[in-house]
Structures are given as C-alpha cells and as structure tokens.
Amino acid sequence: LRKRIAQREPARARRRSPLEDLELEYEKLRTKETLQSLGTNAHNTQLSHAVRLYIQRTTSLMALEMTEDEICYAIRRKSELQPFENLRVMFDHASIAKFAKSRIDEEMIDDDLERLNEVIRASRVPETAPSPPPNEARGDA
C-alpha cells in the first residue's frame, strides 16, 4: 500500500495559480528569441491569449470567448477589472494586428509587455511585514 501511494505522489503535481501561469508566459514572451521565432503578429496574439486566460481564471468574465472590444468595454464598466485598465492598449494592438493586418513593431510589443509586467506586479500579494515582538509593541524595554 505504501509503495502504491509513493508512486502516485509524483503524478499529483501542484497546480499553478493563474498568476504563476501568466508570469511563466510573460517570461517566455519577453525574450527576443521568442519574438523572432513567432513573428510580431503571432507574438501579440499569444500575449493576448495569455492575458485573456488570466482574466477568465481570476474574474467572472469569459474573456476567451469575447472580442477585444468587448473585453475593453467590460474593463471600463466593472470595478473588479480595474487592474487591467492598462491592458486596453494591448488589446487594441491585438485587434490591429489581426484585422487590419498591420505590423506591430517591437517598440509596441515592448510597451505591451511592460504593461503586462505592471499588472503582474500589482496582482502579487504583498508580503506582510513581521509584527514586532510583544514587548516592543507596547513600548516596554
């Protein structure tokens, strides 16, 4: 019995949080090699998909099934989506790349990645400062 339990343990890997998945995708997409291998439009599409998936997993919005315009409208209207306000420009770039068939330059991609990095930093739970020992909290010495 112990042997079977021990064999099952490695199979049960810890599931990553939505933020961890987004951070991994961000790290992958911010390398120049990824940009060169995918091309700018595919890179932007992949970035947009990663953000949509994160929004869908962390909010009530079905972002994978919505257009960029619908997501931007929802971001403006729902208070739970305010942290994503910066990303509206990124969704606009994704729309331009897909439907207007225009090329997104590397500077725009860098700006989009920086906006995403700001969302990641804002989404992290801040570490709590350790509380002082009880005698220091009261002013006793």
N, C-alpha and C positions, 0 to 999 in steps of 0.2 A: 504494500500500500504506500509506504513512504517513497519507494522508488517511482511509482506512478505519479505521485504528487510532485516530486522533484523534477520529473520530466515535463510536467505541464507548466511549471513556473516560468521557464524562459519563453514559452509561447504566449504568455499573457504579458505583453509589453505595455508599459504605461502609455496611455493615450495622451497625445499632446493637446495643450489648450489651443483655442483659436488664435490667441496672441502668439504662442510659440510657432504655430504653423505660418502665420503671417511674417514673423521675424525670419524664419528659415527661407521663405520665398523672397523676402526683401534682400537677404544676404546673397542669395543666388542671382537675383536680377541686377544687383548693383555692380557686378563685375563686368568689365569691358568685353571679356571673352564671351559672356552670355549674349551681350548686345550684338557683337559681331556675328555670332553663330545664328541667332534668331532673325536679325534684321530689326529695324526700328519699329515697324508696324506690329510685327508678331510679339516683340518685346512689350510694347504698350498694351497689347491685348492680354498677354499673360499677367501683366501687372494689374490690369483692370479686373481680371478674373479673381486674382488673389484677394483683392480688396472686397469684391462682391461677396466672396465666400466668407471672409471675416465678418462683414456686416451682417450677413444672413445668420451666421452662427452666434453672434453676440446680441442681436436685436430681434424685433418681431418682423422685420422687413424681409420679404422674399426677393432679395437682391439679384439672385442668379436668374430669375425669371422676368426681370424688369429691364427696360431700356435705360440708357444713361440719363435721359431727360427725366424719366420717372424717378430715378434714384435721386437726382439733384433736387427735384420738387419735394420729395419726401424729406431730404436733409434740411431743406428750408422750413418745412412745416412741423416736423416732430422734434421735440426737445431732446429726446434720447439720442438723436443723431447729430447733435451739435458738434461733438468732437470730430466729425467727418466733414465739417464745413470747408476746410482747405482742399479736400479731395474733389470738389466740384470741378475745378480746373482740369484735374487729371481725367475725369470722366468726359469733359469736353474734348480733350486731346484724343481720347479713345474714339469718340464719335467722328471726329475729323479724319482720323486715320482709317476708320472702317468705311465710312460712307462717302466722304469727299475724295477718297483715295489720294490724299495729300501726304507727303512725307513728314514725319515728325523728326525734328533734328535732335541731336544728342543733348543740346542745352535744355530743350524742353523736357526730355526724359530725366535729366539730372534734377531739374526743378520738381518733377513729379515724384521722384524718389526721395527728395528732401522733404516734400510734403508728407509722404508716407512715413518717413522716419519721425516726423513731428507727431503724427498720430500714434505711432508705436510708443514713443516716449511718454506721451500723455496717457496712454492706456495702461502703462505699467503701474502696479500698485506700489505706492511709495513705501519704503521701509520705515517702520516705526522706530523712533529713537528710543534707546533703552531708558527705562524710568530710573530716576536716581534712587539710591538706597534709602530706606525709610528714615534714617536719622538725618540725612542731608535734606530731605524734602521738608522736614519740619523746622530746619534751621538749627538743629542741635549739632554740637560739635564734639 
